[in-house]
């Protein structure tokens, strides 16, 4: 176990550094991105008025944030697996997820009702948080172990 850790020390440090990048993006999200829903969903949104927003600017900022998180996630996946075909597959998954999530978000933000705020909350969460990497790491690890046999 110690030999494995020593051999992969550089990769571990890079992944830890990239996780810190995720934290920095989150820490400075108010300065980096236009998102009127930050305050809205931070507190008890059921008693607040729905915020006014610029739809184009909001989608542009969500795409930018999603792109930053995706880039960091792809680098993490490459450092962990060093397999270009995994990265190509992950890029396709990230692109398809962005398209589906943005369409769902636009529909939800324009047609949401009082009862559906949670749907909007979770769609937004998938766009602004790097959740896909948490699914892809175990999937690629399983794939790597399964192919090796």
N, C-alpha and C positions, 0 to 999 in steps of 0.2 A: 504494500500500500504506500509506504513512504517513497519507494523508488518511482512509483507511478506519479505521485504528487511532485516529486522533484523534476521528473521528466516533463511534466505539463505545467510547471510553475509559471512560465511566461504566458501561456494560454489562460490560466486561471486569473492572473493579474489583469490581462486584457479584458476578460469577461467582467471582472469586478469593476474595472474602470468604466466599461460601457453601461453597467447597471447604475453607476454613479451619474453617467450622462442622462439616463432616464430620470433620475432624481432631480438633476439640475433643470431639466425641461419642465418637470412638474413644479419645482420650487419657483421658477420664474414665469409660470404660465400667464400670469396677469400682465406682465410686461411684454411678453413675446407675442401673444395671440389676442385677437379680438374674440371675446366670448361672453356675451351678456348672460349666459346661462350659468356661469360660475357662481355668482352670488345667488341666483335664483334657486339652484339645487343644493347650495351649501347649507341653507337653513330650511325651515319648514315651508316648503314651496306651496303647500296646499292652501296657505293663508296669504300668499302673495299674488299680486297681479302678474300675468304673463308678461315677460319683458318685451319691449320693442327691440327690433334688431334689423340690421341690413342683411338680407338673405344672401346676396352675392358675396359680400365681405365675410360673412360667417362661414359659408361653404369654402371659400378660398382659404381661410385660416384653418379650418378643419382639415382640408387637404394638405396644407403645409405641415401641420402638426402630425398628421397621419404619416406623411412622407418622412419626416424626421424620425419618428418612432420606428417606421418600417426599415429605414436605412440602418439604424442602430441594431435593430433585431436581426437583419440579414447579416450584418458583420458578426454578431454573436453566433449565429448559426454557422457561419463559415469558420470561425475560430474553433468552435466545438467539433464540427464534423469534417471540415476541409474537403467537401464534396460539391463540385459545381452543379451537378444535377439536382442536388437537394436545394441549392440556392435558386436555380431556375424554377423549380417547382414552388418554392416559397414565394418567389416574386409573382408568379401567376396567382397563387392563393391570395397574396396581399392585394393585388390589383383587382381581382374579382370581388374580394371582400369590400374594398373601397367603393366600388361601383354599387354593390347591393346595399351597403350601409348608408351611403349618401342618398340614394333613392328613398330608402326607408326613412331616413332622417328628414328629408325634405317633405315627404308625405306626412310624417308625424307632426312636424312643426307647423305645417299649414292646416292640418285637419284634426289636430288633437282636441280632445274634450277633457273635461275635468277628471274623468275616470281613467283616462289613458296617459296621464303624465308619467307614470312609471315606464311605459313603453318608450317614450321619448328619452327618459333618463338613461335607460340601458342601451339604447341605440347610440346615444351620444357617448356613453362610457366606452363602448367598443371602438368608436372612432378616435377618441382622444387618449385612450390608454393602450399600452402595448400588450394586449392580452393574447394575441395570436401566437406570440413567441412562446408563451407558456403551454400552448397546445402543440406547437411544432417541435419543440425540443424532445419531449417524450416520444412523439410519433417518429421522428427521425432516428432516435436512439433505438427504438424497437425495430425499425426497418434495418438499421445497420447490424444489429445483433441477429436478426432473422436471416439476412443475406449471408452473413459470415458462416453459418452452419452448413 
